[in-house]
Amino acid sequence: MTRSVETASSSGSERSLPAPEERRRLREAADLTHEQVAEAVGVTATTVRSWETGRTDPRGRNREAYAAFLTALAAPAAAPEQADTASDGPAGTASGAGTPQTAQTAQTAHTAHTATADAPATPAEDSPEVPSEEPARGPAADFDALYDHAAPALARQTYLLTGRRTLALKAVERAFTRAWARWPEVATDPDPVGWVRAVAYDYALSPWHRFRRAHRRQDARPADPADRILLDAVLALPTRHRRTVMLYDGVGLDLPDTAAETEASTPTAGLRLVHAHADLADRIPELAEVPPEKQSALLRDLFTALRPAAPLDPRPAAAVRGGGERRVRLWSRGALGLTAVIATATGYTAVTAADHYEPPQAPGQSVTGVPPLSGPQQLTARSRQLHDKLRADPEAGPARIAPKSE
């Protein structure tokens, strides 16, 4: 499923395939299941069943891989008399005609599906010579190879989805940055290009970009009037229809794979595609002049021929990979710094916080109805004499209050 807008329409003539009944007969003659064929070609088992029933036909790289797979299955049955079963030498292209070739066929089809070249794969011939071993490549080399292969086409696709050159390039860079951060997961994915494409599409079509200041400025329109009409027609589609058209007509996915990548059922994806083609035909006169079955091929040619006002040149793979690593380091340092601040604040709070409860004091209230405070009455002469006598005779006990005769 590693396709691009350029490669989807670059091949002028697609390889012919046998009839759906013949496809099923070849698979059953080789004693293969739908799952084994799907794993070899790089699609789902449901897609293989759809191809064998004639409901859909493979397109793009899937067609090349499936054609090579069927050719490898039909090769032993085409010339059974040429099989030299008594040969003791090393096996050639006709050897093993009477033995199952499941592993060899699967490996051939899988190579044809994932190779970056457009030439169809052929069954590998055994040779008595010692095969040359390629030096093992590291993760960085594998990432750079994936980036160089998929980034230019992905930048063109996101530009057609958004109409903004800066946003398209940023979406591609963001997708590959995330892919490098999760490279073990991406490297083992059956379709790494599809993994990156899904991330780039999600970022490019995010509704939050409309709140950015850069979104308020319109990008330069293409110089060709036909290109401007095409871009305006695509941007006028709803987001889901726009993504479906780009995957089916631009990238070259078949309908089940398009439905899976847009997280919709196959009938829903088909309806979106029909409505999108109708809307585009209303806006593009050239598309309205062709029958519906040829609209997909014409759209692929139009998408490929569109020339943006400015070139879509992604940054080098090393720069994207280094930028992602620097971003990870900055986030790591920021997380460590925030953790240190939180730990320091927690320690300071633990030291300075009160260790017991002190109830708050109630606020004062004014009280009314209390008589004013008054001092003692002035002493009379008699009271003053008694007072002085008590002070002059501080004798304690009963004798103090006992009267004395004078």
RAGI-V877454 format. One record per backbone hydrogen bond with DSSP energy under -1.0 kcal/mol. NH is the residue of the N-H (numbers start at 1). CO is the residue of the C=O. Records with the same first field share a line. If there is no record, write none. Layout:
NH->CO ; CO
This chain:
3->1
8->4
23->19
24->20
25->21
26->22
27->23
28->24
29->25
30->26
31->28
32->27
37->33
38->34
39->35
40->36
41->37
42->38
43->38
48->44
49->45
50->46
51->47
52->48
53->49
55->50
56->50
62->59
64->60
65->61
66->62
67->63
68->64
69->65
70->66
71->67
72->68
73->69
74->70
75->71
78->74
83->80
85->83
87->84
99->96
105->101
106->102
107->103
108->104
109->105
110->106
111->107
112->108
113->109
114->110
115->111
142->138
143->139
144->140
145->141
146->142
147->143
148->144
149->145
150->146
151->147
154->150
155->151
156->152
157->153
158->154
159->155
160->156
161->157
162->158
163->159
168->164
169->165
170->166
171->167
172->168
173->169
174->170
175->171
176->172
177->173
178->174
179->175
180->176
181->177
182->178
183->180
186->182
187->183
188->184
189->186
195->191
196->192
197->193
198->194
199->195
200->196
201->197
202->198
203->199
204->200
205->201
206->203
209->206
210->207
211->208
212->209
216->213
228->224
229->225
230->226
231->227
232->228
233->229
234->230
235->231
236->232
237->234
242->238
243->239
244->240
245->241
246->242
247->243
248->244
249->245
250->245
251->246
252->247
253->247
258->254
259->255
260->256
261->257
262->258
264->259
269->265
270->266
271->267
272->268
273->269
274->270
275->271
276->272
277->273
278->274
279->275
280->276
281->277
282->278
284->280
288->284
294->291
295->292
298->294
299->295
300->296
301->297
302->298
303->299
304->300
305->301
306->302
313->311
320->316
321->317
322->318
323->319
324->320
325->321
326->322
327->323
328->324
329->325
330->326
331->327
332->328
333->329
334->330
335->331
336->332
337->333
338->334
339->335
340->336
341->337
342->338
343->339
344->340
345->341
346->342
347->343
348->344
349->345
350->346
351->347
352->348
353->349
384->380
385->381
386->382
387->383
388->384
389->385
390->386
391->387
392->388
393->389
400->397
402->398
